[in-house]
């Protein structure tokens, strides 16, 4: 079985949210996340979470099973917040804990929507072209992302080389497959890290030799900020602020 890493945007059919400008989308996500800090009761986060889940399943084209799996870390973190507040606060611990857990789920679903509707390359290009983030940063992030995608293949290649050097003296599990011992795993992780560091050094040298960030560069496919992108971002941001602030 081949190990692969795929960005969530590659697992979802492009939809209406995909056409939303990535930079404006990122700013809107930040506004929504900050607005949630002003809610201290669990009802409104729960209602907003339901609304975002419906949007994810319809407009966002996120598969229900994948969305449920993506919720696991947010549910675990939210449950931890709830449990800590229940144990630490005698009077309103359950209420505050439920509110914090609700915030976590809302921000989690909003982040899932952002990840599934925004390709990393488009995001970095938009940050460079629209928000004027230096090209030396955006291209470095893209290079690091491509390096991350190649780590599973490196892992398999190095593991296969280890097995070949061991010859027939290999511990096997009940299914007859080679067993990865703790010692072998340590050697494997160390080798993968060394390979990744050497490749990262070569990429950094290559980027520096090409002069990224020294002067303005032309682009093949510019990403424009349309009026509809700004209107949608302002509408969502205004709704988030209006939904949270009146209850202070």
N, C-alpha and C positions, 0 to 999 in steps of 0.2 A: 504494500500500500504506500502510495506516494504522499508525503507530508506537504501540505501547502498552507500558505497564509493568504487570505483574501480580505480585502477591505469590504466593509458592509455594503458600500455602494455598488460593488460588483455582484452582489447576491440579490439585488432588488431591481425590478423592472423600472426604468426611468419614467417619471411622472411629472406632474405639474410642479412639484417642489424642486425637481432637478433643474428646472429652467430659472429658478430664483437665483439672483446674483449671490455667489458664495460669501463675499465680504459683507454685504448687507444682511445676509442670513446669519452670519456669525455675530454681528453687532446686535441683531434682534434677539438671538439666543442669550447673549449677555444681559440685555435689558430684562428679559423674562426671568432669568435666574436671580438677578438682583431684586426684582420686584417680589419674588417669593420670600425674601428675608423679612418682609413686613407682616406676614401672616402667622398668627399664633393660635389658630384653632383648626381642627382637622377637617371640617366640612368642606370649605372652599377648595383646599388642595385635592380632596377626593373627587369633587365634581370636575375640577380642571383636569385631573388625571384621566378620568373617564372620557372627557372630550378629546384629549390628545391621543388616547388609545384608538378611538374611533377614527380620528384623522389619519393615524398611522396605518390602520387596516384598510382604509378607503383611498384617500388621496395619496398617501405615502406608499401604497402598494407593498407594505411590509408583511411578509407571511406571518400568520398567527403563531405558528410554532417557533419560528425564529424570534419573534417579539417576546414570547414567553421565556425563552432561554436567555435573551438579553436582559431580562428583568432580574435574573438571579442575583447578580452582585448588588443591585440597588435595593432589592428586598432584604438581603442580608445586612447591608449597612443600615437601612431604615429600622430593621428590627433591633439592631444593636443600639441605635439612638433611643428607641422606645424603651428598651429594657433598662438602659442606664438611667433615664429620667424617672422611670417608675421606682427604681431602687433608691435614687438619690433625693427625690422630692416626695414628701409624704402627702401633701395636699393636692397639688395640680400636676403631679408627675405624669400621670397617664394622658392628660390632655395635651401637655406640652410635648411629650414623647410622640403622640400620634400626629401632632402638627408637624414636627420635624421629620417624621417618617413620610408624611404626605408630601412635604417639600422635596424630599429625596426622590420619590417616585415621579413627581412632576418634572423635575430637572432631568431625571433619567430618561423619561420618554422623549422630552424635547431634544436631548442629546442624541438619542437613537434616531430621531427624525432627521437631525442634522447630518449624522454620519451616513445614513442610508441614501440621502439625497444629494450628497456632495462628494465628488471624487477628489482625492488628495491633490492631483495635478491641477485641477480647476481651482481648488482653494488657494494653492500657492501662487498660481498665476494671477488670481484676482487680488490677493493681498499685495502682490508686487505692482500690478497695474493700477488698481483702484485705490488702495490705501497707502501706496508708495513705500511699502516695506522693502528694504534693500534686497537686491537680487542675490547678494552673497548669502543672505539668510534663507531666502525661499528656495534657492537651488540646493543649498546644503541640506535643508529639511527633506527635499525630494530625493536627494541622493541617499540620505539615511533611511528613508522609507523603502527605497529599492533594495538597499542592503538588508533590511529586515525581512523583506519578502524572500530573499535568497538563503536565509539561514536554515530553513527546513531541508533544502536540498543539500546544503553543506553538511548538515547533521547526518543525513543518510549516506552521503559519499564517504565521510570519514568513518562512520560505523561499518560500512562494507569493507573498507580498507583494514580496519582492526580485525574483523572476522577472517579476512584472507590471511593476515599475518599469524593468527592463532591456529590456522589450519583446522584439523579435525578435533583439537582439544577445546571444545566449546560446551559450556553448560547449557542445557536445553530445558524448557519448561514442559508442562504436561502435554502441550500440543505439538511438541517437537521443534518449536522455534527457538533460535538462540536467545539465551537469557542475559539480560543486561544487569550485571552485578554492580554493586556500589563502586568498586574500584574502576571498572570499565566506564561507568557513567562519569566519574570524576575526570578521568583522562579525556573522555569525549568532550565534556563541557570545556575543559581547558583548551583543547585543540581548536574547537569551534570559535572560542573567544579570540585566540591568537590569529586565526584566519580572518575573522571579522575586523580586528584592529588593523591588520596589514592592508586589507582591502579598503578600509576607511581612510587610511593614510594615503593610499594611491589616489583615491577619489578626491581628497582634499588638495593634493598636489596638482591633480588635473584641473580642478576648479580654479585654483590660484593661477596656474599657467595660462588659463583662458581669460583672465582678467575680469571675472564676474564682479560687478559692483563698482568698477572703476569709472565707468562712463555709461550714459544711457544706451540701452540696447533696443533694437527693433524686435517686434514680435510677429509671429506668423499668423496667429489667430487671437486678436485682441478680445478681451472680455469687457463688455460695455455695461455701464450702470444705466438701466432703463428707468423711465418714469414709473412704470408699473412695479419695479423692484422696490423703489423708495416708498411708494404709496403703501405697498403691502407691508414693508418693514415698519413704517410709522403706524399703520393700523394695528398690527399685532402688538407693538410696543405700547401704544396708547391703551389698548384693551387690558394688557397685563398690569399697567400702572393703575388704571381705573379700578380694576378688579381687586387690587391689593390695598391701595392707600386709604380708601374711605373707611376701612375698618380699624384704623389705628386708634 
